[in-house]
Each structure stands twice: as structure tokens, then as C-alpha cells.
Amino acid sequence: MSLLPPLAAVDPATALPSVLVVEEHDEMRSALRDWLLTSFPPLRLREARSMEEALRLAEQAGLDLVLVNLELPGANGIEAARTLHRRYPACRVIIMSVTDSAALRIAALEAGAEAFVSKRDLRVALHPILATLMKQKI
């Protein structure tokens, strides 16, 4: 008879970092997916084209990180960040955009985003954030 408590069952799916990419452009979403899955396997990766779709996916599964494009149909990325941050405060939100300005960066941070990243610098800027997330999850 063991005096040790039983080991808790670990669900491998929830032990993996869960990332949601919210990007309306198919080519950009595909490029991000390929880069993320190649650079940071294993991930649970989900994709959405709008804030509404992102919120539906967020309700279905716990997310660790959301990469959201500033320019979305309907509500923009700043509104998406505000809503996601309010509903899921433990989830990191990063806004990405081809448009970069101090005003947009400030608005993103005020909305609860952890960072605002120019799409020109996406890979370089995201790498340390994702590497930290991977270390925390695994």
C-alpha cells in the first residue's frame, strides 16, 4: 500500500499551449499557421477570420495566446483585445498590424493587449513571447 497520493491524470491536449490566430486574410493566416507549427511544435492551433468567430472558439477551449489582426471585418482588433481580455484575463492577447503608430500601440495596451506587433517584425517579436509560453506550459 502506497502512502503517496495518486497521480493526477494529465490531459495531453490541455498541457499543450493553445494559440488562436485571428486574421481575415487567408494567405497571412496560412503563413502564420505554417510558421507557428514549424517553429513551436507542438501547439493546439485554432484559426478565426473575425472577432465573432474568435469569441466562439475561445468559449469552446481555454486559450493561452491570441494573435489578432488590427484590421478585421466588423469589430477591429482593439475591440477584440478588449473583449478577450475582459472575458479571459489569463489569456495573452497580441495585436498585429501592417499599420504602426504610437497611438495604435497605446490603444492596444489600454485595451488589455500584452503587445502590439508590426507585421513586418512579426517573427522576431513573437519568438520570445512564444518561447516563454512554451516553457511555462511544458
N, C-alpha and C positions, 0 to 999 in steps of 0.2 A: 504494500500500500504506500503510495507516494504522498509525501507531505506538501509537495508543490502544487499550486493551483493549476487547473487545466489551461493549456494554451488557448488563447482566443483564436477563433478562426479568422484568417485574413483573406478577404476577397481580393484576388489579384487585380481585378478591374478597378477597384477603388484605390488601390495602392499606387496606381499609375497616375501621373499628372494628367489632368483633364483640361484641355485647351479648346476654346471656341474662337473661330475666325469669323468675323462679321464683315463681309466685303461684297458689294453688289457686282463687281466686275469679275466674270468667270476666269479670265486669264490671270489676274492678280491673285485671286483666291487659290487657283491651281498652283501657281508658283509658290505661294506661302505654304500650302499643304505639302508640296514636294520638299521644300527646304526644311520645314519643321520635322517631317517624318524621317528625313535623311540625317539631319543634324542632331536630333534629340529622340531617337527611339529608346524605349517605347513610350508612346503617348496615346491617350484617348483623345482623338481629334474630332471635333464637330465643326460644321460649317453652316453659316446662315447668310442670307442676302439682305436682310432688313432687321431693324430693331424688333419688330413684332415676332419674326421668326427666331431671333436670338432669345427673346424672353420665353418663348415656348420651350426651347431647348434647355434653357437654364432651369426651368421648373422641373424638367424630367431628370436631370442629373446634376450632382454637385460639380461646380467648375472651380478650377484653381486660377485660371487666367483667361481673360477675354481680350482679343486683339480686335479693335473695332475701327473701321474706316470713318473718318470725319464726315465724308460725303456719302450719305445713304439716302435711299428713297424714303420719303416720309420724315420721321424724326431723325435728326442728324446724330453723329457720333457723340457729341457732347451731351445731348439729351439721353442717349443710350447709356453713357457712362454714369450719369446722374441716377437713372433708374436702377441700373445694375448695382451700383454702389449702395443705394438705399435698401434694396431687397436682399442683396448678398454681400454684406460688408467684408467678409473674409476673402472674397474673390478679387484678385487683382485685375484692374482694367487699364489697358493701354490704348490710347487713341493714336492712329496713324493717318497721315495725310500727305499729299503732294504739296499742299499749301502750308507754309510755315510762317508763323509770325509770333511775336511776343504776346499779343492779345489772345491768340488761339491757345498758346501754351498755358497762359494764366487761366483762361476759361476752362480748359481741360482739367487742370489741377483743382480748381474750385468746384468742379462737378464731381470730384472724387476719383478721377483717374490718377494712377500712380505715375504715369509719364505720358508725354506727347512726343511721338517719334516721327520725324520726316521719313517718307517712304524712300527717299534717296539714301538714308542711313539705316534703313530697317534692320538689315542683318547684323551690322556692327552693334547697333543699340540694343537689339533684342537678345543677342547671345548671352551677355552676363545675367540678364533677368531670368532667362530660361534655364541657364546653368544652375543658378541659385535655387530655382523652383525644383529642378530635378534632384538636387542634393537633399532638399527638405522632404521630398516625397519618397525617396528610395532609401 
